[in-house]
């Protein structure tokens, strides 16, 4: 198994993993209107101005996990990576795949002068919360995640 950068040829594998992830998230109460798939992956992740970067866990040419992230900026921590999505297929969990993906993001962050990783996690996603706590992640209690749809 190897961790490597996402490529355009990963589009269908990423979409398949994301669909599994969306089914799981809906099962724990997430009511988001997911629009991500292979088409958005290709349109937004590649070209002259990609919206995100990513890494995949590739096990003998089968994608078993991925992490997508993007640069953000904050006057407190300056350069940040926002983890857009981290998913490991159910059959591959508990084998260190998620840790390997996060370790590689942390290495990239360090090499690029990024001071903080941040992400959102659904409050009912107990497995993910345990995983992130084991990494040493902290909760923020002084801010609320907010959004404004423009479409």
C-alpha positions in Angstrom: 0.0 0.0 0.0 1.3 3.5 -0.8 0.2 7.0 -0.2 0.5 9.1 -3.3 -0.8 12.4 -4.8 -4.3 12.2 -6.4 -4.3 12.1 -10.2 -7.0 12.7 -12.8 -7.2 8.9 -13.4 -8.4 8.5 -9.7 -11.7 10.3 -10.5 -13.9 7.2 -10.6 -12.2 5.6 -7.5 -12.6 8.9 -5.5 -16.2 9.1 -6.6 -16.9 5.6 -5.4 -15.2 6.2 -2.0 -17.1 9.5 -1.6 -20.4 7.8 -2.3 -19.7 5.3 0.5 -18.8 8.2 2.7 -22.0 10.1 1.9 -24.1 7.0 2.7 -22.4 6.7 6.0 -22.8 10.4 6.8 -26.5 10.2 6.0 -26.8 7.2 8.3 -25.6 9.3 11.2 -27.9 12.2 10.5 -26.0 14.4 8.1 -28.5 16.0 5.8 -26.1 17.8 3.5 -26.9 18.0 -0.2 -23.7 16.4 -1.6 -22.8 17.4 -5.1 -19.3 16.0 -5.3 -18.4 13.3 -7.8 -15.9 12.5 -10.5 -17.0 15.5 -12.6 -16.4 17.9 -9.8 -13.2 16.2 -8.8 -11.8 16.7 -12.2 -13.1 20.2 -12.7 -12.1 21.5 -9.2 -8.9 19.5 -8.5 -6.9 20.0 -11.6 -6.1 22.7 -14.2 -4.6 26.1 -13.8 -6.3 27.0 -10.5 -7.2 23.9 -8.5 -9.5 24.3 -5.5 -7.9 21.4 -3.6 -5.1 18.9 -3.5 -5.3 15.4 -2.4 -3.6 12.1 -1.5 -4.9 8.6 -2.0 -4.1 5.3 -0.3 -3.5 2.9 -3.2 -3.5 -0.8 -2.4 -2.4 -2.6 -5.6 -4.2 -0.2 -7.9 -7.3 -0.1 -5.7 -8.1 3.1 -3.9 -8.9 2.4 -0.3 -8.9 5.9 1.1 -8.3 9.6 0.3 -7.8 13.0 1.9 -8.6 16.3 0.1 -7.3 19.5 1.5 -6.8 23.2 0.5 -4.9 26.2 1.6 -6.6 28.7 3.9 -5.4 31.8 5.7 -6.0 33.0 9.2 -4.6 36.1 10.9 -3.9 34.0 14.0 -2.1 31.0 12.4 -1.4 32.5 9.0 -1.1 29.6 6.5 -3.4 26.7 7.1 -4.6 23.5 5.4 -8.3 22.8 5.6 -9.0 19.1 5.4 -12.0 19.0 3.1 -12.5 15.2 3.3 -10.8 12.2 4.8 -12.3 8.8 4.1 -11.0 5.2 4.4 -13.2 2.4 3.2 -14.8 0.4 6.0 -12.8 -2.8 5.3 -9.5 -1.0 5.5 -10.1 0.9 8.8 -8.1 0.1 11.9 -5.0 -0.7 9.8 -3.3 2.8 10.0 -4.5 4.0 6.6 -6.1 7.2 7.9 -3.0 7.9 10.0 -0.8 7.4 7.0 -2.9 9.9 5.0 -2.8 12.5 7.8 0.9 12.0 8.4 1.6 12.7 4.7 -0.6 15.9 4.9 1.3 17.0 8.0 4.7 16.5 6.2 3.4 18.6 3.2 2.2 21.2 5.6 5.5 21.4 7.4 7.4 21.6 4.1 5.1 24.5 3.0 5.2 26.5 6.2 1.7 25.7 7.2 1.1 26.2 10.9 -2.3 24.5 11.4 -4.6 21.8 10.0 -8.3 22.3 10.6 -11.5 20.5 9.6 -15.1 19.9 10.5 -16.5 16.6 11.7 -20.1 15.7 12.1 -21.0 15.7 15.8 -22.4 12.1 15.4 -19.3 10.7 13.7 -18.0 9.0 16.9 -15.3 7.0 15.0 -13.9 10.0 13.3 -13.9 12.0 16.6 -12.0 9.2 18.4 -9.5 9.1 15.5 -8.9 12.8 15.5 -8.6 12.9 19.3 -5.9 10.2 19.0 -4.0 12.4 16.7 -4.0 15.1 19.4 -6.6 17.3 17.7 -8.3 19.9 19.8 -11.8 21.3 19.7 -12.6 24.9 19.2 -15.3 26.2 21.5 -15.0 29.9 20.8 -16.1 29.9 17.2 -19.0 28.5 15.2 -18.6 27.1 11.7 -20.9 29.2 9.5 -21.7 29.2 5.8 -23.7 31.2 3.3 -24.9 29.6 0.1 -24.5 31.8 -2.9 -26.4 29.7 -5.4 
